[in-house]
Amino acid sequence: MKESGVDFEAVDYQLCRYITRPAIANERLKRNRAGQVVLQLKSPYKDGTTHIVMEPLKFMKRLAALVPRPRLHLIRFHAVLALNAKWRSKNRPRFARPHYRAPDQSRPRPGEKRRA
């Protein structure tokens, strides 16, 4: 479906591919004859290292460390939406703030006796 020159099916397809991609490309992950996990780096380190070899359990621990904790905010705001941005107050919806009402001192709190 095209609206105003945008092919939404192509955009949806690209978005789905991006969302479902794995954290590590399968082409860069292998196991050697000793049963160790061999991870090929995208670009070599300064010392020339091109692969990282580790035990499967150590690899799983490092992979699990990449998974965020439950209920952790993953969305970060930058530029105008950042918390300390100068113009943030201009781009947020304005809601009526509830008025603070001081507690009535004449009424006793629950569990207290009224003073005479």
C-alpha positions as CSV (number, residue, x, y, z in Angstrom):
1,M,0.0,0.0,0.0
2,K,1.4,3.4,-1.0
3,E,0.4,6.7,0.4
4,S,2.2,9.9,-0.5
5,G,5.0,7.9,-2.1
6,V,5.8,5.7,0.9
7,D,5.6,1.9,0.5
8,F,4.4,0.8,3.9
9,E,4.8,-2.9,3.2
10,A,8.5,-2.4,2.6
11,V,8.8,-0.3,5.8
12,D,6.9,-2.9,7.8
13,Y,9.1,-5.7,6.4
14,Q,12.3,-3.8,7.2
15,L,11.0,-3.0,10.7
16,C,10.1,-6.7,11.4
17,R,13.5,-7.8,10.2
18,Y,15.2,-5.2,12.5
19,I,13.1,-6.2,15.5
20,T,13.6,-9.9,15.1
21,R,17.3,-9.9,14.4
22,P,19.5,-11.8,17.0
23,A,21.9,-10.1,19.3
24,I,24.8,-12.0,17.6
25,A,24.9,-13.0,14.0
26,N,24.8,-16.7,13.6
27,E,27.5,-16.5,10.8
28,R,30.0,-15.2,13.4
29,L,29.3,-17.9,16.0
30,K,30.9,-21.3,15.8
31,R,32.0,-24.2,18.0
32,N,35.5,-25.7,17.7
33,R,36.4,-29.4,18.0
34,A,37.0,-29.0,21.7
35,G,33.4,-27.9,22.2
36,Q,34.3,-24.3,22.9
37,V,32.4,-21.3,21.5
38,V,34.3,-19.3,18.9
39,L,33.0,-15.7,18.3
40,Q,34.4,-13.9,15.3
41,L,34.7,-10.2,15.9
42,K,33.2,-7.7,13.4
43,S,36.5,-5.8,13.2
44,P,39.9,-6.9,14.7
45,Y,41.1,-5.4,18.0
46,K,44.1,-3.1,18.1
47,D,46.3,-6.1,19.1
48,G,45.1,-8.1,16.1
49,T,42.6,-10.3,17.9
50,T,39.9,-11.5,15.4
51,H,38.2,-14.3,17.4
52,I,37.2,-14.9,21.1
53,V,37.2,-18.5,22.3
54,M,35.4,-19.4,25.5
55,E,33.6,-22.2,27.3
56,P,29.9,-22.6,26.5
57,L,28.9,-21.8,30.1
58,K,31.0,-18.6,30.1
59,F,29.5,-17.6,26.8
60,M,25.9,-18.1,28.1
61,K,26.8,-16.1,31.2
62,R,28.1,-13.2,29.0
63,L,25.0,-13.5,26.8
64,A,22.6,-13.4,29.7
65,A,24.3,-10.3,31.1
66,L,23.0,-8.5,27.9
67,V,19.4,-9.2,28.8
68,P,18.0,-6.2,30.8
69,R,16.4,-6.7,34.2
70,P,12.6,-6.9,34.4
71,R,10.8,-3.6,34.5
72,L,13.9,-1.6,33.5
73,H,13.3,1.4,31.4
74,L,14.9,0.9,28.0
75,I,13.8,4.1,26.4
76,R,16.2,7.0,26.8
77,F,15.2,10.5,25.8
78,H,17.6,13.0,24.1
79,A,17.5,16.5,22.7
80,V,14.3,18.3,23.3
81,L,12.7,15.4,25.1
82,A,15.6,15.0,27.7
83,L,14.7,15.7,31.3
84,N,17.0,18.7,31.5
85,A,16.3,20.2,28.1
86,K,15.5,23.9,28.0
87,W,12.5,23.5,25.7
88,R,11.0,20.5,27.4
89,S,8.3,22.5,29.1
90,K,7.2,23.8,25.7
91,N,6.7,20.3,24.1
92,R,4.9,18.5,26.9
93,P,1.1,18.4,27.4
94,R,-0.1,20.6,30.2
95,F,-2.2,18.9,32.8
96,A,-4.0,20.5,35.7
97,R,-2.0,19.9,38.8
98,P,-4.0,18.8,41.9
99,H,-3.9,21.4,44.6
100,Y,-2.3,20.3,47.8
101,R,-4.5,20.6,50.8
102,A,-3.1,20.7,54.3
103,P,-4.6,18.1,56.7
104,D,-7.4,19.4,58.8
105,Q,-5.9,19.8,62.3
106,S,-9.4,19.9,64.0
107,R,-10.2,16.3,63.0
108,P,-8.4,13.6,64.9
109,R,-6.4,11.1,62.9
110,P,-7.5,7.4,62.9
111,G,-6.6,5.9,66.2
112,E,-6.2,9.3,68.0
113,K,-8.5,10.7,70.6
114,R,-9.9,14.2,70.3
115,R,-8.3,16.8,72.5
116,A,-10.6,19.0,74.5
